[in-house]
Amino acid sequence: PTAYTCGPEFFSDPDGVAVKCARNVPVLFQGLGNLYLFREAAEVQHFDRYLNSGYRQMTARHHMCVGERECEGFYQNTFGQQLTFRKEFYRDDGTRDLSQQRTAFLLARFRIHGKEMTFVNLNLHSVPFEDVNEIAQQPEVTKAAQKRAEQIEILLKELENEGLRDDAIIVAGAFNAQLHETQLLTHLARTQMVKTVATKDDSGKVAAIEHFDRHGRNVTTVERLRFDLHSIHDWFFRLGRGQMVKKYNSELAPVVFKDQLKEQSVFFQPSRHYEINESGKEEFMRTLCPAWADRILYNKKMDTLFRHDSFCASGLYYGLVGEEVHIGQHKPVALHATICLK
């Protein structure tokens, strides 16, 4: 990665809406960021907890870099992680320095047409390799999933402590949720009637899990840097837009079941990880188990705004951006909705 400049003005339209980017962006130093575009600034105010009035009026062609100066008023939380912000997240060879994994959330609050709305962007804990030994132990909840659950709880407590429970809230970003891979592999072994072979390393830990069919063919391989269903890999995770494996996508279920946050039904294929194969076609990578890592959730108050009437409800869309186009390892997830504000 190299540093780049986004230019003095990268978005504009005939009505004069513009967003400016005043600085170079060194991509070696990764972080969270939000970009909000408003067509009518007169009806939008930005929350600033350091103002007596609580809100700062947005102005046309206004540029605010939230977090650049503490006095602008913003919420941030790194889940207790002590970050060395000047250490390069990417090494010279392009690989990631996992000790500098950015896990945090940023919160921005607006008053739009008199209604308070809160937007949260987050990046939760991720594990860019397969914990084969843990898969073999068959835990109900993996260590990574438990870590993400704790981070979500920190976010929910922050919302409560800041008195935002009556706001309409959207929480979006890299939840990095994983499928329950132990259950998935158990299902494959049972339905395909295969023989399961576990290989251990010198320390006695499970280093690989493989499935062999009755003809001795290897049909599944799971290693630290490999999750491969061989001939059915891409087909299996794409079939019915991922509906074959949707029942293993249950990591966020406790949050939804407790009615803390809601989510639209997931009728799109997993959002990660993609690559171009030797034939020039896009397929799921075979280094990690595909998953719905990127999600958009919201609270009950926002849900009522989505469903104010039949027109609003019918305009809901929750799905992938660029489903048929290769745009990187992760496909962005979008929620398009008509919200009743007046």
C-alpha positions as a Markdown table, in Angstrom:
| # | Residue | x | y | z |
|---|---|---|---|---|
| 1 | Pro | 0.0 | 0.0 | 0.0 |
| 2 | Thr | 1.1 | 3.5 | -0.7 |
| 3 | Ala | -0.1 | 6.9 | 0.4 |
| 4 | Tyr | -2.6 | 8.7 | -1.9 |
| 5 | Thr | -4.5 | 11.9 | -2.1 |
| 6 | Cys | -8.2 | 11.9 | -2.6 |
| 7 | Gly | -8.1 | 15.3 | -4.2 |
| 8 | Pro | -9.6 | 18.7 | -3.1 |
| 9 | Glu | -13.1 | 17.6 | -4.1 |
| 10 | Phe | -14.2 | 14.0 | -4.8 |
| 11 | Phe | -18.0 | 14.3 | -4.8 |
| 12 | Ser | -20.3 | 17.0 | -6.2 |
| 13 | Asp | -23.6 | 17.4 | -7.9 |
| 14 | Pro | -25.6 | 20.1 | -9.5 |
| 15 | Asp | -27.2 | 21.1 | -6.2 |
| 16 | Gly | -23.8 | 22.1 | -4.8 |
| 17 | Val | -23.4 | 19.2 | -2.4 |
| 18 | Ala | -19.7 | 18.6 | -1.9 |
| 19 | Val | -17.3 | 16.8 | 0.4 |
| 20 | Lys | -13.7 | 17.9 | 0.6 |
| 21 | Cys | -10.7 | 15.8 | 1.6 |
| 22 | Ala | -8.0 | 18.1 | 2.7 |
| 23 | Arg | -5.2 | 15.7 | 3.5 |
| 24 | Asn | -3.1 | 12.9 | 2.1 |
| 25 | Val | -4.3 | 9.5 | 3.4 |
| 26 | Pro | -1.4 | 7.1 | 4.2 |
| 27 | Val | -2.9 | 3.7 | 3.9 |
| 28 | Leu | -0.1 | 2.1 | 5.9 |
| 29 | Phe | -1.8 | 3.5 | 9.0 |
| 30 | Gln | -5.2 | 2.0 | 9.0 |
| 31 | Gly | -8.2 | 3.3 | 11.1 |
| 32 | Leu | -11.9 | 3.6 | 11.2 |
| 33 | Gly | -13.7 | 6.4 | 9.3 |
| 34 | Asn | -17.2 | 7.5 | 8.4 |
| 35 | Leu | -18.5 | 9.6 | 5.5 |
| 36 | Tyr | -21.9 | 11.2 | 5.8 |
| 37 | Leu | -23.5 | 13.1 | 2.9 |
| 38 | Phe | -26.6 | 15.3 | 3.3 |
| 39 | Arg | -28.4 | 17.0 | 0.5 |
| 40 | Glu | -30.2 | 19.6 | 2.7 |
| 41 | Ala | -27.9 | 20.8 | 5.4 |
| 42 | Ala | -30.5 | 23.2 | 6.8 |
| 43 | Glu | -32.4 | 20.3 | 8.4 |
| 44 | Val | -29.3 | 18.6 | 9.9 |
| 45 | Gln | -27.5 | 19.2 | 13.1 |
| 46 | His | -24.4 | 17.3 | 14.4 |
| 47 | Phe | -24.2 | 16.4 | 18.0 |
| 48 | Asp | -21.3 | 18.0 | 20.0 |
| 49 | Arg | -21.2 | 17.0 | 23.7 |
| 50 | Tyr | -18.9 | 20.0 | 24.4 |
| 51 | Leu | -21.6 | 22.5 | 23.3 |
| 52 | Asn | -24.1 | 23.8 | 25.8 |
| 53 | Ser | -26.8 | 23.5 | 23.2 |
| 54 | Gly | -25.8 | 19.9 | 22.4 |
| 55 | Tyr | -26.0 | 20.3 | 18.6 |
| 56 | Arg | -24.0 | 22.2 | 16.0 |
| 57 | Gln | -25.8 | 23.3 | 12.9 |
| 58 | Met | -24.5 | 21.8 | 9.6 |
| 59 | Thr | -23.9 | 24.3 | 6.8 |
| 60 | Ala | -23.8 | 23.9 | 3.0 |
| 61 | Arg | -20.4 | 22.7 | 1.7 |
| 62 | His | -19.4 | 22.0 | 5.3 |
| 63 | His | -16.5 | 19.8 | 6.0 |
| 64 | Met | -16.0 | 18.2 | 9.4 |
| 65 | Cys | -13.4 | 15.6 | 10.3 |
| 66 | Val | -14.8 | 14.1 | 13.4 |
| 67 | Gly | -12.1 | 13.1 | 15.8 |
| 68 | Glu | -9.5 | 15.3 | 14.4 |
| 69 | Arg | -9.9 | 17.6 | 17.4 |
| 70 | Glu | -11.6 | 16.4 | 20.6 |
| 71 | Cys | -13.5 | 19.7 | 20.9 |
| 72 | Glu | -15.6 | 18.7 | 17.9 |
| 73 | Gly | -17.4 | 16.1 | 20.0 |
| 74 | Phe | -17.4 | 12.5 | 19.1 |
| 75 | Tyr | -17.5 | 9.0 | 20.6 |
| 76 | Gln | -14.8 | 6.5 | 20.1 |
| 77 | Asn | -14.0 | 3.3 | 21.9 |
| 78 | Thr | -11.2 | 0.8 | 21.2 |
| 79 | Phe | -12.6 | -1.9 | 23.6 |
| 80 | Gly | -9.8 | -1.3 | 26.0 |
| 81 | Gln | -7.1 | -2.1 | 23.4 |
| 82 | Gln | -3.9 | 0.0 | 23.7 |
| 83 | Leu | -2.9 | 0.9 | 20.2 |
| 84 | Thr | 0.4 | 2.1 | 18.9 |
| 85 | Phe | -1.1 | 4.4 | 16.3 |
| 86 | Arg | 2.2 | 5.2 | 14.6 |
| 87 | Lys | 3.2 | 1.6 | 14.0 |
| 88 | Glu | 2.6 | 0.4 | 10.5 |
| 89 | Phe | -0.4 | -1.9 | 10.2 |
| 90 | Tyr | 0.9 | -3.3 | 7.0 |
| 91 | Arg | 4.4 | -4.7 | 6.7 |
| 92 | Asp | 6.6 | -4.0 | 3.7 |
| 93 | Asp | 5.6 | -7.2 | 2.1 |
| 94 | Gly | 1.9 | -6.2 | 2.3 |
| 95 | Thr | 1.0 | -8.7 | 5.1 |
| 96 | Arg | -0.9 | -7.5 | 8.2 |
| 97 | Asp | 0.7 | -7.0 | 11.6 |
| 98 | Leu | -1.9 | -8.8 | 13.8 |
| 99 | Ser | -0.6 | -7.2 | 17.0 |
| 100 | Gln | -1.9 | -3.9 | 15.5 |
| 101 | Gln | -5.4 | -5.2 | 14.6 |
| 102 | Arg | -7.7 | -2.2 | 14.8 |
| 103 | Thr | -10.8 | -3.1 | 16.8 |
| 104 | Ala | -13.0 | -0.1 | 17.8 |
| 105 | Phe | -16.2 | 1.7 | 17.1 |
| 106 | Leu | -16.9 | 5.3 | 16.1 |
| 107 | Leu | -20.3 | 6.9 | 16.9 |
| 108 | Ala | -21.8 | 10.0 | 15.3 |
| 109 | Arg | -25.1 | 11.5 | 16.3 |
| 110 | Phe | -27.4 | 13.7 | 14.2 |
| 111 | Arg | -30.7 | 15.5 | 14.6 |
| 112 | Ile | -32.4 | 15.3 | 11.2 |
| 113 | His | -35.8 | 17.0 | 10.8 |
| 114 | Gly | -35.9 | 17.1 | 14.6 |
| 115 | Lys | -35.4 | 13.4 | 15.1 |
| 116 | Glu | -32.2 | 12.1 | 16.9 |
| 117 | Met | -30.4 | 9.4 | 14.9 |
| 118 | Thr | -27.2 | 7.7 | 15.9 |
| 119 | Phe | -24.8 | 5.9 | 13.5 |
| 120 | Val | -22.1 | 3.5 | 14.7 |
| 121 | Asn | -19.3 | 2.2 | 12.6 |
| 122 | Leu | -17.4 | -0.7 | 14.1 |
| 123 | Asn | -14.6 | -3.3 | 13.5 |
| 124 | Leu | -14.8 | -6.2 | 15.8 |
| 125 | His | -12.2 | -8.9 | 16.6 |
| 126 | Ser | -11.2 | -11.1 | 13.7 |
| 127 | Val | -9.0 | -14.2 | 13.3 |
| 128 | Pro | -7.4 | -14.4 | 9.9 |
| 129 | Phe | -6.6 | -18.1 | 10.2 |
| 130 | Glu | -8.4 | -21.3 | 11.1 |
| 131 | Asp | -8.1 | -22.5 | 14.8 |
| 132 | Val | -8.1 | -26.2 | 13.8 |
| 133 | Asn | -7.5 | -27.4 | 17.3 |
| 134 | Glu | -10.5 | -25.5 | 18.6 |
| 135 | Ile | -12.7 | -26.8 | 15.8 |
| 136 | Ala | -11.7 | -30.3 | 16.9 |
| 137 | Gln | -12.6 | -29.6 | 20.5 |
| 138 | Gln | -16.2 | -28.7 | 19.3 |
| 139 | Pro | -16.9 | -25.7 | 21.6 |
| 140 | Glu | -20.4 | -24.2 | 21.7 |
| 141 | Val | -18.8 | -20.7 | 21.4 |
| 142 | Thr | -15.3 | -20.1 | 20.0 |
| 143 | Lys | -12.8 | -17.8 | 21.7 |
| 144 | Ala | -13.1 | -15.4 | 18.8 |
| 145 | Ala | -16.9 | -15.3 | 19.0 |
| 146 | Gln | -16.8 | -14.8 | 22.7 |
| 147 | Lys | -14.4 | -11.8 | 22.2 |
| 148 | Arg | -16.8 | -10.2 | 19.7 |
| 149 | Ala | -19.7 | -10.8 | 22.0 |
| 150 | Glu | -17.9 | -8.9 | 24.8 |
| 151 | Gln | -17.1 | -6.0 | 22.4 |
| 152 | Ile | -20.8 | -5.8 | 21.3 |
| 153 | Glu | -21.7 | -5.7 | 25.0 |
| 154 | Ile | -19.3 | -2.8 | 25.5 |
| 155 | Leu | -21.0 | -0.9 | 22.7 |
| 156 | Leu | -24.5 | -1.5 | 24.1 |
| 157 | Lys | -23.4 | -0.3 | 27.5 |
| 158 | Glu | -21.9 | 2.8 | 26.0 |
| 159 | Leu | -25.2 | 3.6 | 24.2 |
| 160 | Glu | -27.0 | 3.1 | 27.5 |
| 161 | Asn | -24.6 | 5.2 | 29.6 |
| 162 | Glu | -24.7 | 8.1 | 27.1 |
| 163 | Gly | -28.5 | 8.1 | 27.3 |
| 164 | Leu | -29.0 | 7.2 | 23.6 |
| 165 | Arg | -31.5 | 4.4 | 24.1 |
| 166 | Asp | -34.3 | 6.7 | 22.7 |
| 167 | Asp | -32.4 | 7.5 | 19.6 |
| 168 | Ala | -32.9 | 5.7 | 16.3 |
| 169 | Ile | -29.7 | 3.7 | 16.0 |
| 170 | Ile | -27.9 | 1.9 | 13.1 |
| 171 | Val | -24.8 | -0.2 | 13.8 |
| 172 | Ala | -22.8 | -1.2 | 10.7 |
| 173 | Gly | -19.4 | -2.5 | 9.8 |
| 174 | Ala | -17.1 | -5.4 | 10.1 |
| 175 | Phe | -18.8 | -7.6 | 12.8 |
| 176 | Asn | -16.4 | -10.3 | 11.5 |
| 177 | Ala | -18.9 | -13.0 | 12.5 |
| 178 | Gln | -18.0 | -16.5 | 11.6 |
| 179 | Leu | -20.0 | -19.6 | 10.8 |
| 180 | His | -20.1 | -22.3 | 13.5 |
| 181 | Glu | -17.5 | -24.3 | 11.6 |
| 182 | Thr | -17.6 | -27.3 | 13.9 |
| 183 | Gln | -21.3 | -27.8 | 13.3 |
| 184 | Leu | -20.8 | -27.3 | 9.6 |
| 185 | Leu | -18.1 | -29.9 | 9.3 |
| 186 | Thr | -20.1 | -32.4 | 11.4 |
| 187 | His | -23.0 | -31.9 | 9.1 |
| 188 | Leu | -20.8 | -32.5 | 6.0 |
| 189 | Ala | -19.3 | -35.6 | 7.5 |
| 190 | Arg | -22.7 | -37.0 | 8.3 |
| 191 | Thr | -24.5 | -36.2 | 5.0 |
| 192 | Gln | -21.6 | -37.2 | 2.8 |
| 193 | Met | -20.8 | -40.4 | 4.9 |
| 194 | Val | -17.1 | -39.7 | 4.9 |
| 195 | Lys | -14.2 | -40.8 | 7.1 |
| 196 | Thr | -12.8 | -38.0 | 9.3 |
| 197 | Val | -9.0 | -38.0 | 9.8 |
| 198 | Ala | -7.3 | -35.6 | 12.3 |
| 199 | Thr | -3.6 | -35.0 | 12.0 |
| 200 | Lys | -1.7 | -33.7 | 15.0 |
| 201 | Asp | 1.5 | -31.7 | 15.1 |
| 202 | Asp | 4.6 | -32.3 | 17.2 |
| 203 | Ser | 3.1 | -30.7 | 20.3 |
| 204 | Gly | 0.0 | -33.0 | 20.2 |
| 205 | Lys | -2.4 | -30.3 | 18.9 |
| 206 | Val | -4.7 | -31.0 | 15.9 |
| 207 | Ala | -3.1 | -29.4 | 12.9 |
| 208 | Ala | -5.5 | -30.6 | 10.1 |
| 209 | Ile | -8.9 | -32.1 | 9.7 |
| 210 | Glu | -9.7 | -34.0 | 6.5 |
| 211 | His | -12.7 | -35.9 | 5.1 |
| 212 | Phe | -12.3 | -38.9 | 2.8 |
| 213 | Asp | -15.1 | -40.4 | 0.8 |
| 214 | Arg | -15.6 | -44.2 | 0.3 |
| 215 | His | -13.3 | -44.1 | -2.7 |
| 216 | Gly | -10.5 | -42.6 | -0.7 |
| 217 | Arg | -10.8 | -39.1 | -2.3 |
| 218 | Asn | -10.1 | -36.1 | -0.1 |
| 219 | Val | -13.3 | -34.0 | -0.1 |
| 220 | Thr | -12.6 | -31.6 | 2.8 |
| 221 | Thr | -9.3 | -30.1 | 4.2 |
| 222 | Val | -9.1 | -27.7 | 7.1 |
| 223 | Glu | -5.7 | -26.4 | 8.2 |
| 224 | Arg | -4.4 | -23.2 | 9.8 |
| 225 | Leu | -4.5 | -21.3 | 6.5 |
| 226 | Arg | -6.9 | -23.5 | 4.5 |
| 227 | Phe | -10.6 | -24.2 | 4.5 |
| 228 | Asp | -11.3 | -26.2 | 1.4 |
| 229 | Leu | -14.3 | -28.2 | 0.4 |
| 230 | His | -12.5 | -29.1 | -2.8 |
| 231 | Ser | -14.8 | -29.8 | -5.8 |
| 232 | Ile | -18.0 | -28.4 | -4.1 |
| 233 | His | -16.4 | -25.4 | -2.3 |
| 234 | Asp | -17.6 | -22.5 | -4.4 |
| 235 | Trp | -20.9 | -24.1 | -5.3 |
| 236 | Phe | -21.7 | -25.1 | -1.8 |
| 237 | Phe | -21.4 | -21.6 | -0.3 |
| 238 | Arg | -23.1 | -19.9 | -3.3 |
| 239 | Leu | -26.1 | -22.3 | -3.6 |
| 240 | Gly | -29.3 | -20.4 | -2.9 |
| 241 | Arg | -27.2 | -17.4 | -2.0 |
| 242 | Gly | -25.7 | -19.2 | 0.9 |
| 243 | Gln | -28.9 | -20.7 | 2.2 |
| 244 | Met | -27.3 | -24.1 | 2.6 |
| 245 | Val | -25.1 | -22.8 | 5.4 |
| 246 | Lys | -27.3 | -20.0 | 6.8 |
| 247 | Lys | -28.3 | -22.1 | 9.8 |
| 248 | Tyr | -24.6 | -22.0 | 10.9 |
| 249 | Asn | -24.7 | -18.2 | 10.8 |
| 250 | Ser | -25.9 | -17.8 | 14.3 |
| 251 | Glu | -23.2 | -15.9 | 16.1 |
| 252 | Leu | -25.2 | -12.7 | 16.3 |
| 253 | Ala | -28.4 | -14.5 | 17.3 |
| 254 | Pro | -28.1 | -13.8 | 21.0 |
| 255 | Val | -28.1 | -10.0 | 20.4 |
| 256 | Val | -31.1 | -10.3 | 18.1 |
| 257 | Phe | -33.0 | -12.7 | 20.4 |
| 258 | Lys | -32.5 | -10.4 | 23.4 |
| 259 | Asp | -34.1 | -7.6 | 21.2 |
| 260 | Gln | -31.0 | -5.4 | 21.8 |
| 261 | Leu | -30.6 | -5.0 | 18.0 |
| 262 | Lys | -32.5 | -6.2 | 14.9 |
| 263 | Glu | -31.4 | -7.3 | 11.5 |
| 264 | Gln | -33.2 | -7.8 | 8.2 |
| 265 | Ser | -33.4 | -11.3 | 6.9 |
| 266 | Val | -30.1 | -12.4 | 5.3 |
| 267 | Phe | -30.9 | -13.5 | 1.7 |
| 268 | Phe | -27.5 | -12.9 | 0.2 |
| 269 | Gln | -24.4 | -15.0 | -0.1 |
| 270 | Pro | -21.5 | -14.6 | 2.4 |
| 271 | Ser | -19.7 | -11.3 | 2.1 |
| 272 | Arg | -16.2 | -12.7 | 2.4 |
| 273 | His | -13.6 | -13.8 | 1.1 |
| 274 | Tyr | -13.4 | -13.6 | -2.7 |
| 275 | Glu | -10.6 | -13.9 | -5.2 |
| 276 | Ile | -10.2 | -14.4 | -9.0 |
| 277 | Asn | -9.3 | -18.0 | -10.0 |
| 278 | Glu | -7.0 | -19.1 | -12.8 |
| 279 | Ser | -9.9 | -19.0 | -15.2 |
| 280 | Gly | -10.6 | -15.3 | -14.5 |
| 281 | Lys | -13.8 | -16.0 | -12.6 |
| 282 | Glu | -14.6 | -14.9 | -9.0 |
| 283 | Glu | -14.9 | -17.6 | -6.4 |
| 284 | Phe | -14.7 | -18.0 | -2.6 |
| 285 | Met | -11.1 | -18.1 | -1.3 |
| 286 | Arg | -10.0 | -21.4 | 0.2 |
| 287 | Thr | -7.9 | -19.9 | 3.1 |
| 288 | Leu | -10.9 | -19.2 | 5.4 |
| 289 | Cys | -14.4 | -20.4 | 5.8 |
| 290 | Pro | -16.7 | -18.0 | 3.9 |
| 291 | Ala | -19.0 | -16.0 | 6.3 |
| 292 | Trp | -21.4 | -13.1 | 6.6 |
| 293 | Ala | -18.7 | -10.9 | 8.2 |
| 294 | Asp | -20.1 | -7.5 | 7.3 |
| 295 | Arg | -23.5 | -6.6 | 8.7 |
| 296 | Ile | -26.0 | -3.8 | 9.4 |
| 297 | Leu | -28.1 | -3.9 | 12.6 |
| 298 | Tyr | -30.5 | -1.4 | 14.1 |
| 299 | Asn | -32.6 | -0.9 | 17.2 |
| 300 | Lys | -36.3 | -1.0 | 17.7 |
| 301 | Lys | -36.8 | 2.8 | 17.3 |
| 302 | Met | -35.1 | 2.7 | 13.9 |
| 303 | Asp | -37.2 | -0.2 | 12.9 |
| 304 | Thr | -40.4 | 1.8 | 13.6 |
| 305 | Leu | -39.1 | 4.5 | 11.2 |
| 306 | Phe | -38.4 | 1.9 | 8.6 |
| 307 | Arg | -41.9 | 0.5 | 8.9 |
| 308 | His | -43.9 | 3.8 | 9.3 |
| 309 | Asp | -46.1 | 2.8 | 6.5 |
| 310 | Ser | -46.3 | 0.3 | 3.6 |
| 311 | Phe | -44.3 | 2.6 | 1.3 |
| 312 | Cys | -41.4 | 2.7 | 3.7 |
| 313 | Ala | -41.4 | -1.0 | 4.4 |
| 314 | Ser | -41.6 | -1.9 | 0.7 |
| 315 | Gly | -38.5 | 0.2 | 0.0 |
| 316 | Leu | -36.1 | -1.9 | 2.2 |
| 317 | Tyr | -33.1 | -3.6 | 0.6 |
| 318 | Tyr | -30.5 | -5.5 | 2.5 |
| 319 | Gly | -27.8 | -7.2 | 0.4 |
| 320 | Leu | -24.4 | -7.1 | -1.2 |
| 321 | Val | -22.9 | -4.4 | -3.3 |
| 322 | Gly | -21.3 | -5.7 | -6.5 |
| 323 | Glu | -22.7 | -9.3 | -6.1 |
| 324 | Glu | -21.7 | -10.1 | -9.7 |
| 325 | Val | -18.5 | -8.1 | -9.8 |
| 326 | His | -15.2 | -8.7 | -8.2 |
| 327 | Ile | -14.3 | -5.7 | -6.0 |
| 328 | Gly | -12.0 | -7.2 | -3.4 |
| 329 | Gln | -11.9 | -9.9 | -0.8 |
| 330 | His | -14.9 | -8.4 | 1.0 |
| 331 | Lys | -18.1 | -7.4 | -0.7 |
| 332 | Pro | -19.7 | -4.4 | 1.0 |
| 333 | Val | -23.2 | -4.9 | 2.5 |
| 334 | Ala | -25.8 | -2.1 | 2.0 |
| 335 | Leu | -29.1 | -1.3 | 3.7 |
| 336 | His | -31.3 | 0.9 | 1.6 |
| 337 | Ala | -34.4 | 2.2 | 3.3 |
| 338 | Thr | -36.9 | 5.0 | 3.3 |
| 339 | Ile | -37.1 | 6.5 | 6.8 |
| 340 | Cys | -40.0 | 8.6 | 7.9 |
| 341 | Leu | -38.7 | 11.7 | 9.6 |
| 342 | Lys | -41.6 | 14.2 | 9.5 |
